[in-house]
Amino acid sequence: MKLAEIIEKVSWAETKACLSWNYADSKEAMAEYEMVFRNLGKLKPTSTSMRIFIRKTFREGLDEEPFTEVVGKDGTLNKALEDFKYLNKNEDSDYANSEVEYALDFQPWEEWLGMEIDTGTHQKYAYPEILAHCLWEMTFMGFDQDAIREEKQELERRTAELKSMTEEEKKQKLIPLQETMKRLEKRKGEAGESKS
């Protein structure tokens, strides 16, 4: 079943309840979510090989508690990626032979509508929950497709700018991750001292 078919099967009231239950922050923008819900029903789905997966996730050391994650998969295996060679992973490993997981935040909403929902997702979540999680993810960068597209273009521009920098320019203009982490730890320590 595709996301467009789920939208036809649920009401705004059900979706709103699921949004409120799962995302406390959504209450402040419920009118915007409703607008997107209504607009999605008017869009024509685009065919895509991307599928939607929803699951609970917890990354030890990064997350304070489990959260619901929406990702896309299109059949591409991790070992097929150009950067796989830099990961020091065996080509026979579970990771190598599992599908690449894509963030869907910047995908056009017409593509979202044309995406199949993973069977496991159907088994774990009711239709209103699936739609609520997808709405949360698809509007993460904004409630307007033009604004989302502009944000994506800016990100692509910055990426291209970084790729075109010489090593010397990178040394002059960029801060290495280790230095950034040191600065954050220092600020965290200073903030803790000022509270005492």
Beta strands, then each sheet from edge to edge (+ up, - down):
strand 1: 51-57
strand 2: 67-73
strand 3: 116-117
sheet 1: 2+ 1- 3-
end
